[in-house]
Amino acid sequence: TKVRLGDLFFVRQPHKNHAARNRIDRKHIDFLICDAMTMRPLVGIELDDASHQRKDRKERDDFVDRVFAAAGLPVIHVPAARSYQPKELAEAIDRALAPNSPPPIP
């Protein structure tokens, strides 16, 4: 849980791209699902509470989505709730992992 993007992604030429590196280093994703055998990242999961409706949070989420897209890694946004339906989450993950899949849950 709470994976720092800087531990997951890298910036080419970090000494020349300080701003990009800093933006990535200071962001986190709520969960990261990895392949159990290789630990290769498969899909990120972001829990979106009410704060994600604010302009600054939307900009942050857009940035995180672009970073994941640039790396070819899907990210799922799940509305924060008191409880979750495991079947629905599994289906959303399956959709995100399917080749040529439509965009994951908004």
N, C-alpha and C positions, 0 to 999 in steps of 0.2 A: 504494500500500500504506500501511497504518497511517494511516488517515484519522481526524482528530480530529472527534468528534461536534459540537463547537462550530463547526467549519468547514462542517458540513453542515446543522445544524439551528439554529433560533433560539428564544429564549424570549420570549414576549410580555411586554412591560413588564419588561425585564431589571433596571431599577433597583428594582422592587418584588419581584422574584423572584430575589434573589441566590442563594439556596440551589439553586434549580433550574438556574440558569445555571452555577453552579460544578460541579454534578454532571455536566452535559452537557459542559462544557469539559474536564473531566479524564478523559473516556473516549475510547477509540479503537475502531475496527473494523479488522479485519485487511486487508480488501480492499473496494473499492467499484467496481462495474461501472456505467459511464455510457454513455449513448447517444453514439456516436462523432461524430455531426453536431452535437448540441446540448450535449453534456456534462451533460445532465440525469441525475441519479442514477437507477439502475434497481433495483439490488439490492445489499445488503451481504452480505459473506461473513465469517464469524467462524470461525477455526480453533480447535477446542476440544481442548486437550491435557489431561493428567491433572489439572492444577490446576483445571480447570473443574468438578470434582466436589466441591471444597471449598464449604462453606456461603457464604462471602463471595463467591466467584466466581459461584455460582449466583444470588445476590442481584444481583450486578452484571450478569450476563447477562439476568436478568428485567427489570432496569431498561432496558438497551439495547433489548431486544425491545419493551418498551412505548413507548419513544421512537420506534422505527421504525414501530410499528403506528399511533401517533398521527399520524405524517406520511404514512401510507398507503404506506410503502415496505417491501418484504419484506426479511427478513434470513434467511440460510441458515447453520445451524451445521453445520460439517463436522469430523468427528473428525480431529485432526492425525495425519499419517502420514508415512513416509519418501517415499512416492510416491503419486500419485493417478491414477485412470483418467479421462482427459479426457472420454470419452463419459458417464460417470456424473456428472461435475460439470456438463457441458452439460445433461444431462437434469434435474438438480436446479434449475439456473438457469431452464430452460424452464418447469418446474412452478411455480416461484416467480413467474414473470412472467405465467403464464396467468391470464386473468380467472376469478374465482371458483375459484381453485385450492385444493386441500387444503393444509394447512400444509406448509412445506418440510421437508427432512430434519431430524429432531430432533437 
